[in-house]
Each structure stands twice: as structure tokens, then as C-alpha cells.
Amino acid sequence: MGIRNVVIVGSGCAGHTAALYTARAKLEPLVLEGHEPGGQLSLTTLVENFPGFPEGIQGPELIANMRRQAERFGAEYQLAHVTGADLRSAPFTLKVGKETVQTRTLIIASGASARWLGLPSEQALIGHGVSSCATCDGFFFSGKDIAVIGGGDSAMEEAIFLTRFATKVSLIHRRNEFRAS
């Protein structure tokens, strides 16, 4: 396969944006999609805070548009997981499944993954009262009581943000003390 110019790990907004710009620069990027192709936006319903869509756009549609745009300029996508990396010398060497990929430039855009509770109805209620993104969905809960589950930094940041919208924010945590810094 030879040495790649650019490998991008992650295919959320940041990964697709990196793919678009590097593809337009004729660097022939390879995007490794990972375990959550499209990132968290692929699980989001209506996205109203992305520029250029005054009426909003569905998360999966936005991600599909970004991917098509990057592919139009030559970005290559591969559903794969990076299981190891040697970044001590150039070119960088990535272990991707049973393959080895070498690249001059590595862009890590792995994003974040929501940590779900695993309740039977949880996935069915996403977009109908259950959310994993306060910034994305906080507005929809204006004037309501909101519960945030967790006690780490992310839960605290989300809870503080939600105080802009909610009449009350309750934190639910499994321990007697929070882990947040």
C-alpha cells in the first residue's frame, strides 16, 4: 500500500472536516471510521446549531453530507479500528486489524462516546426525552426539570450548562461522592 500522506482516525464532524481539507489539498487522506462511524452526530436527531442549516438538519443526514463531500475530493474511508501505534519515528506506523498502515501525518479525531446506562427503553427514547448531549439538546428542555446521570467532569459540565434552560437540574450518581475535579 505504500506510505500514506494522511491518516485520520475518527469520522465525526472533526474527522470529516479534516478529510475534506486534506483531500482538497490532494493529500489523499485515509479515514479510519472506528467503532462509531459518524460519531455522536450519527445518533442525534435534529441538529439546529450547525451553521448553514437555518431549519436544522438530522444528525445522520449531516454526517452523510460531510462524508460525500470529502469523498468527492478523494478521501478514502475504511471501517477499521486502530489497535496499536508507533509514533516514535516517521513515518508513523499504525496497526489496523491485521494490517499495518504507515503515514507521514496522523490526525486523531476520535471524539467522545456517550456512556449509556443499558436500560431497555433507553435507545428508543433518544430524541424523546433522553439525550447524550446537553449542548445539542439543552434548548429542548427549557423550563423543565432535568436529571443528569454521572459524577465525573463530563456530567458536571453538562449539568452546569443545562442550568441555562432547566427549572431544576438533579445529579444522579452511584457513589457517595462525585469524582469531578
C-alpha positions in Angstrom: 0.0 0.0 0.0 2.9 2.4 0.5 3.2 5.3 2.9 0.0 7.4 3.2 0.2 11.2 3.3 -2.5 11.5 5.9 -4.5 9.1 8.1 -7.4 10.4 10.1 -8.7 8.4 13.0 -12.4 9.2 13.5 -15.3 10.1 11.3 -17.3 12.6 13.3 -17.5 16.3 12.3 -13.8 16.8 13.0 -12.7 13.8 11.1 -14.8 14.6 8.1 -13.7 18.2 8.1 -10.0 17.1 8.3 -10.8 14.7 5.4 -12.3 17.4 3.3 -9.5 19.9 3.7 -6.7 17.3 3.2 -8.5 15.8 0.3 -8.9 19.2 -1.3 -5.2 19.7 -0.8 -4.7 16.5 -2.8 -3.1 14.6 0.1 -5.3 11.5 -0.5 -6.4 11.0 3.2 -7.5 7.7 4.6 -10.2 8.0 7.2 -10.4 5.1 9.7 -14.0 5.2 10.9 -13.7 3.2 14.1 -16.5 1.7 16.2 -18.9 4.6 15.9 -18.9 5.7 12.2 -20.2 9.3 12.1 -19.5 9.9 15.8 -22.2 11.0 18.2 -24.0 13.1 15.5 -25.0 9.9 13.8 -27.2 9.2 16.9 -28.6 12.7 17.1 -31.9 13.7 15.7 -32.4 17.4 14.9 -29.2 19.4 14.8 -30.1 23.1 15.0 -26.7 24.6 16.0 -24.7 23.8 12.8 -24.1 26.8 10.5 -25.8 26.8 7.2 -29.0 24.9 8.1 -31.4 27.6 9.4 -34.2 25.0 9.7 -31.9 22.4 11.3 -30.8 19.0 9.8 -30.9 15.5 11.0 -27.6 14.3 12.5 -27.2 11.2 10.2 -28.0 13.4 7.2 -25.4 16.0 8.2 -22.7 13.3 8.6 -23.6 11.6 5.3 -23.3 15.0 3.5 -19.9 15.7 5.1 -18.7 12.2 4.1 -19.9 12.6 0.5 -18.3 16.0 0.2 -14.9 14.6 1.4 -15.2 11.6 -0.8 -15.9 13.9 -3.8 -12.4 15.3 -3.4 -10.7 11.9 -3.0 -10.9 11.0 0.7 -10.9 7.2 1.2 -12.9 5.7 4.1 -12.3 2.4 5.8 -14.3 0.8 8.6 -11.4 -0.2 10.9 -10.0 0.0 14.4 -6.6 1.2 15.3 -5.2 -1.4 17.8 -1.7 -0.1 18.1 0.5 2.8 17.0 4.2 3.5 16.9 4.7 7.3 16.9 8.3 7.3 17.9 9.6 7.8 14.3 8.4 8.9 10.9 6.6 7.6 9.1 4.1 6.7 11.9 3.1 3.0 11.9 -0.5 2.0 12.8 -1.8 -1.4 13.5 -5.2 -1.6 11.8 -6.8 -5.0 12.3 -4.3 -7.4 10.7 -2.8 -4.7 8.5 0.0 -2.2 9.1 -0.5 1.3 7.8 2.3 3.8 7.6 1.6 7.6 7.3 3.5 10.8 7.2 0.7 12.6 9.1 -1.7 11.3 11.7 -4.8 13.3 12.7 -6.6 11.9 15.7 -10.3 13.0 15.7 -11.6 10.2 17.8 -14.2 12.3 19.6 -16.2 11.0 22.5 -18.7 8.3 23.1 -21.7 8.6 25.3 -21.8 6.1 28.2 -25.3 4.7 28.2 -26.9 3.1 31.2 -28.1 0.0 29.3 -31.8 0.4 30.2 -34.2 -1.5 27.9 -36.0 1.7 26.7 -33.0 4.0 26.7 -32.1 3.8 23.0 -35.8 4.1 21.9 -36.2 7.3 23.9 -33.2 9.1 22.3 -34.7 12.3 20.9 -37.8 11.8 23.0 -36.6 12.9 26.4 -33.2 11.1 26.6 -30.1 12.8 25.4 -26.4 12.4 25.5 -25.5 16.0 24.5 -26.5 19.0 26.6 -25.1 21.4 24.1 -27.1 19.8 21.3 -30.4 19.3 23.1 -30.5 21.5 26.2 -32.8 24.1 24.5 -35.5 21.4 24.0 -35.7 21.0 27.8 -36.3 24.7 28.6 -38.5 25.2 31.7 -38.3 21.5 32.7 -36.7 19.6 35.5 -33.7 17.7 34.2 -31.7 14.8 35.6 -28.1 14.2 34.7 -26.6 10.8 35.5 -22.9 10.7 36.5 -20.5 12.2 38.8 -17.4 12.9 36.7 -16.2 16.0 34.9 -18.4 15.5 31.9 -21.6 15.1 34.0 -20.8 18.3 35.9 -20.1 20.3 32.8 -23.4 19.1 31.2 -25.3 19.8 34.4 -23.9 23.3 34.7 -24.7 24.0 31.0 -28.2 22.8 31.5 -28.9 25.3 34.3 -29.4 27.9 31.5 -32.5 26.1 30.4 -33.9 24.0 33.2 -36.0 25.0 36.2 -34.1 22.4 38.2 -31.1 20.1 37.4 -30.6 17.0 39.6 -27.4 14.9 39.5 -27.8 11.2 40.0 -24.7 9.3 40.9 -24.0 5.8 42.2 -21.4 6.8 44.8 -21.5 8.9 47.9 -19.2 11.5 46.4 -18.5 12.9 43.0 -15.3 12.2 41.0 -15.3 15.5 39.2 -12.3 17.8 39.6 
